[in-house]
Amino acid sequence: MSIIKYAMLNVPVAVKSIQKEIETLQSFWQPHLNRHDYEGGWDVVSFRSPGGGLNTLAEPVNNEAYMDTPLLDHCPAVRSLLKSLQCEKLSARLLNLQAGAIIKEHNDKELYFEKGEARLHFPLITNPFVEFFLDNDRLQMQEGSCWYINANLPHRLANKGSSNRIHLVVDCKVNDWLAELFSKDCIQKSELSNSEVFLRDKNAILQTIGNLRSMPGGTAAELADELERQLKAAENGID
């Protein structure tokens, strides 16, 4: 099965209304906690967080549930946008990469559509000098659009402009509604082919084949044979 790298989705965004709401949040920005991943200013405002606290955490600690934060009550346009996403929402945050700042190349393990979670980016304030690279593909995200990115792939970002770059970033659980959105309402989409997927994970696949070969029984051997066949096909450029 192919893996989606990124997709531009047909989700309406009341970008002007949300921009006005952002202006009221100036005192609530906090520095992003992952300080080793960036240089310059990278700030966060949380609308949904573990336990509903006004913190910069995107992942729960001690199994806390994701909840709306008090700021969402003051931003009806943001609330309306989140409500329009007919799937379970995990974290929802404004991320502000200030002028001159960079985010170093990294990946967010296991955060991608095929694993059951999707990260959606809603560009709200940006400039032409923002450089966002996902797996070395440059994505030009315009204000008011909606983009899915496979955050499990390496990505990096630099704001080379003279103004801030602010996105609403929402992590969602994949359900039938979201899957249909991806299948029907993609304006633009890029995928990794079967060959690319196998070659990218070649070492892990070879290890899996070795483990299967060490197991007793014909079923494990058949699975190892099939993985070897698919890996060989990938190396020969056959999907």
C-alpha positions as CSV (number, residue, x, y, z in Angstrom):
1,M,0.0,0.0,0.0
2,S,1.3,3.5,-0.8
3,I,1.9,6.0,1.9
4,I,0.6,9.6,1.7
5,K,3.4,12.1,2.0
6,Y,1.2,15.2,2.0
7,A,-2.2,16.4,0.8
8,M,-4.0,19.7,0.4
9,L,-7.5,19.1,1.6
10,N,-10.8,20.9,0.8
11,V,-11.6,22.3,4.3
12,P,-13.2,25.8,4.5
13,V,-11.3,28.2,6.8
14,A,-12.6,31.5,8.0
15,V,-9.0,32.9,7.9
16,K,-9.8,36.6,8.3
17,S,-11.9,35.9,11.4
18,I,-9.3,33.7,12.9
19,Q,-6.6,36.3,12.2
20,K,-8.6,38.8,14.3
21,E,-8.8,36.3,17.1
22,I,-5.1,35.7,17.1
23,E,-4.6,39.5,17.7
24,T,-6.4,39.0,21.1
25,L,-4.0,36.3,22.2
26,Q,-0.7,38.2,22.4
27,S,-0.3,37.6,26.2
28,F,-0.8,33.8,26.0
29,W,2.1,32.8,23.8
30,Q,4.6,30.5,25.4
31,P,8.0,29.2,24.1
32,H,7.8,25.7,22.6
33,L,9.2,23.1,25.0
34,N,11.4,21.3,22.4
35,R,14.2,23.8,22.6
36,H,16.8,21.5,21.1
37,D,14.7,21.4,17.9
38,Y,14.8,25.0,16.9
39,E,16.7,28.3,16.9
40,G,15.1,31.7,17.3
41,G,11.5,32.2,18.4
42,W,9.0,29.4,18.2
43,D,5.9,30.0,20.4
44,V,2.7,28.1,21.1
45,V,-0.9,28.8,22.1
46,S,-2.9,25.7,23.1
47,F,-6.6,25.2,22.3
48,R,-6.7,21.5,23.1
49,S,-4.1,19.9,25.3
50,P,-3.6,17.0,27.8
51,G,-5.9,17.8,30.7
52,G,-7.0,21.1,29.1
53,G,-4.1,23.1,30.5
54,L,-2.5,26.2,29.0
55,N,0.8,24.5,28.3
56,T,2.8,23.6,25.2
57,L,2.6,19.8,25.6
58,A,1.2,18.0,22.5
59,E,1.3,14.5,24.1
60,P,-0.3,13.4,27.3
61,V,1.5,12.5,30.5
62,N,0.0,9.9,32.9
63,N,-2.7,9.1,30.4
64,E,-4.4,12.5,30.6
65,A,-7.3,12.9,28.1
66,Y,-7.2,15.7,25.6
67,M,-9.5,18.6,26.5
68,D,-10.4,22.1,25.3
69,T,-8.5,24.8,27.0
70,P,-10.2,28.0,28.3
71,L,-8.8,30.0,25.4
72,L,-11.2,28.2,22.9
73,D,-14.2,30.0,24.5
74,H,-12.6,33.3,23.4
75,C,-12.1,32.2,19.8
76,P,-15.4,31.2,18.2
77,A,-14.0,31.0,14.7
78,V,-11.3,28.5,15.8
79,R,-13.9,26.5,17.7
80,S,-16.1,26.5,14.6
81,L,-13.2,25.2,12.4
82,L,-12.4,22.4,14.9
83,K,-16.1,21.4,15.1
84,S,-16.1,21.1,11.3
85,L,-13.5,18.4,11.5
86,Q,-15.8,15.4,12.1
87,C,-13.3,13.2,13.8
88,E,-11.7,13.0,17.2
89,K,-9.3,15.8,17.9
90,L,-6.2,15.4,20.0
91,S,-4.0,18.5,20.3
92,A,-4.9,21.8,18.7
93,R,-2.3,24.6,18.8
94,L,-1.3,27.8,17.2
95,L,2.4,27.6,16.3
96,N,4.3,30.8,15.6
97,L,7.7,30.6,14.0
98,Q,9.0,34.2,14.3
99,A,11.0,36.0,11.6
100,G,14.5,34.5,11.3
101,A,13.8,31.4,13.3
102,I,14.4,27.8,12.1
103,I,13.1,24.4,13.1
104,K,15.8,21.7,12.6
105,E,15.1,18.6,10.6
106,H,13.3,16.0,12.7
107,N,10.4,13.5,12.5
108,D,7.5,12.8,14.8
109,K,7.5,9.1,15.3
110,E,4.4,7.1,14.2
111,L,2.4,10.3,13.4
112,Y,0.9,9.6,10.0
113,F,-2.4,8.8,8.4
114,E,-1.8,5.1,7.8
115,K,-1.0,4.6,11.5
116,G,-4.3,6.1,12.5
117,E,-3.4,9.8,13.3
118,A,-3.3,12.7,10.9
119,R,-1.6,16.1,11.5
120,L,-3.4,19.0,9.8
121,H,-1.8,22.4,9.2
122,F,-4.0,25.5,8.7
123,P,-1.7,28.4,7.6
124,L,-3.2,31.6,9.0
125,I,-0.4,34.1,8.8
126,T,2.6,33.5,6.5
127,N,4.9,35.1,3.9
128,P,6.6,34.0,0.7
129,F,9.9,33.5,2.3
130,V,8.9,30.7,4.6
131,E,10.6,27.5,3.6
132,F,8.9,24.2,4.7
133,F,10.5,21.0,3.5
134,L,8.9,17.6,4.0
135,D,11.1,14.7,2.9
136,N,13.0,17.3,0.8
137,D,9.8,18.4,-1.0
138,R,9.1,22.1,-0.5
139,L,5.5,22.8,0.4
140,Q,4.1,26.2,-0.4
141,M,1.2,26.6,2.1
142,Q,-1.0,29.6,1.5
143,E,-3.1,31.4,4.1
144,G,-6.6,29.8,4.4
145,S,-5.6,26.4,3.1
146,C,-5.5,23.0,4.9
147,W,-2.6,20.6,4.5
148,Y,-2.0,17.1,5.8
149,I,1.7,16.2,6.4
150,N,3.1,12.9,7.1
151,A,5.0,14.0,10.3
152,N,6.8,10.6,10.5
153,L,8.9,11.8,7.5
154,P,11.8,14.2,8.1
155,H,10.8,17.8,7.9
156,R,12.4,21.2,8.5
157,L,11.3,24.8,8.4
158,A,12.9,28.3,8.1
159,N,11.2,31.6,8.3
160,K,13.4,33.8,6.1
161,G,10.8,36.6,6.0
162,S,10.4,39.7,8.1
163,S,7.1,38.7,9.6
164,N,5.7,35.9,11.7
165,R,4.5,32.6,10.4
166,I,1.5,31.2,12.3
167,H,-0.3,27.9,11.7
168,L,-3.1,26.2,13.5
169,V,-1.9,22.6,13.9
170,V,-4.4,19.9,14.7
171,D,-3.7,16.2,15.4
172,C,-6.7,14.0,14.6
173,K,-7.7,10.4,14.9
174,V,-8.4,8.9,11.5
175,N,-12.1,7.8,11.0
176,D,-14.4,7.2,8.1
177,W,-15.1,10.9,7.6
178,L,-11.4,11.8,7.4
179,A,-10.6,8.8,5.2
180,E,-13.4,10.0,2.8
181,L,-12.0,13.5,2.8
182,F,-8.6,12.1,1.8
183,S,-10.1,10.0,-1.0
184,K,-12.6,12.5,-2.5
185,D,-11.6,16.0,-1.6
186,C,-7.8,16.2,-2.1
187,I,-6.8,19.2,-4.1
188,Q,-3.2,18.0,-4.3
189,K,-1.7,14.8,-3.0
190,S,1.7,13.2,-3.1
191,E,2.4,9.5,-2.2
192,L,5.3,7.3,-1.6
193,S,5.2,4.2,-3.9
194,N,5.4,0.7,-2.6
195,S,9.0,0.6,-3.7
196,E,9.9,3.8,-1.8
197,V,8.2,2.5,1.3
198,F,10.1,-0.8,1.2
199,L,13.5,0.8,0.4
200,R,13.0,3.4,3.1
201,D,12.4,0.7,5.7
202,K,14.8,-1.9,4.2
203,N,16.8,-2.5,7.4
204,A,13.7,-3.1,9.5
205,I,12.2,-5.4,6.8
206,L,15.5,-7.4,6.7
207,Q,15.4,-7.8,10.4
208,T,11.7,-8.9,10.3
209,I,12.7,-11.5,7.6
210,G,15.5,-12.8,9.8
211,N,13.1,-13.1,12.8
212,L,10.6,-15.0,10.7
213,R,13.3,-17.4,9.4
214,S,14.1,-18.3,13.0
215,M,10.6,-19.2,13.8
216,P,9.3,-22.8,13.4
217,G,6.5,-23.7,11.1
218,G,5.7,-23.1,7.4
219,T,3.6,-19.9,7.9
220,A,6.5,-17.9,9.2
221,A,8.6,-19.1,6.3
222,E,5.9,-18.2,3.8
223,L,5.7,-14.7,5.2
224,A,9.5,-14.3,5.0
225,D,9.3,-15.4,1.4
226,E,6.6,-12.9,0.6
227,L,8.6,-10.0,2.2
228,E,11.7,-11.0,0.3
229,R,9.7,-11.0,-2.9
230,Q,8.3,-7.5,-2.2
231,L,11.7,-6.2,-1.2
232,K,13.3,-7.6,-4.4
233,A,10.5,-6.0,-6.5
234,A,11.1,-2.7,-4.8
235,E,14.8,-2.8,-5.5
236,N,14.0,-3.5,-9.1
237,G,11.5,-0.6,-9.2
238,I,8.4,-2.7,-9.6
239,D,5.4,-1.8,-7.5
